[in-house]
Amino acid sequence: MDTEDKLITNVLKAKTAIAQYIDSMALDKSEDITGRIPCPICGKGTLSFSRVSYNEHIWGRCSTEGCLEWLE
């Protein structure tokens, strides 16, 4: 798997974990949401995220250097 494929796979895995967190907390999806969850990629860091309500784009960054960071 090349670097770009790995990044896409990791972002999708992280977005799935974020969506599960949002659903489990019964958060209002019509509002912007920010939070932190254990990183599903490295398992060591904390994944900070923000989800914008108007287009549902998510950005995220793991606290572990070099793990994962993206912006939609």
C-alpha positions in Angstrom: 0.0 0.0 0.0 1.5 3.4 -1.0 1.6 6.4 1.3 -1.5 8.1 -0.2 -3.6 4.9 0.1 -2.5 4.5 3.7 -3.4 8.1 4.5 -6.9 7.7 3.0 -7.4 4.4 4.8 -6.3 6.0 8.1 -8.5 9.1 7.7 -11.5 6.9 6.9 -10.8 4.8 10.0 -10.5 7.9 12.1 -13.7 9.5 10.7 -15.6 6.3 11.5 -14.4 6.4 15.1 -15.4 10.1 15.3 -18.9 9.3 13.9 -19.3 6.5 16.4 -18.2 8.8 19.3 -20.7 11.5 18.1 -23.5 9.0 17.9 -22.7 7.4 21.3 -22.7 10.8 23.0 -26.0 11.8 21.3 -24.5 15.1 20.3 -26.6 17.6 18.2 -25.4 17.1 14.7 -26.9 20.5 13.7 -24.2 22.2 15.7 -20.4 22.3 15.3 -18.8 19.6 17.3 -15.2 19.5 18.7 -13.8 16.7 20.8 -11.0 14.3 21.6 -10.9 10.5 21.4 -8.2 7.9 21.7 -6.4 7.6 18.4 -7.7 4.6 16.5 -4.6 4.6 14.3 -1.6 4.6 16.7 -3.5 3.6 19.9 -1.2 5.9 21.9 -2.2 9.5 21.2 -5.3 11.6 21.4 -7.2 12.4 18.3 -8.5 16.0 18.5 -11.2 16.7 15.9 -13.7 19.4 14.8 -16.8 18.7 12.7 -18.6 21.6 11.0 -22.3 21.3 10.9 -23.1 23.1 7.6 -21.1 20.7 5.4 -20.2 17.9 7.9 -16.4 18.3 7.1 -14.1 17.0 9.7 -10.5 17.9 10.5 -8.4 15.9 12.9 -4.9 15.6 14.3 -3.3 13.0 16.6 -1.1 14.1 19.4 1.5 11.5 18.4 4.0 13.1 16.0 3.8 11.8 12.5 0.6 9.7 13.1 -2.3 11.4 11.4 -3.5 14.9 10.5 -6.0 16.0 7.9 -8.4 18.8 6.9 -11.4 18.4 4.6 
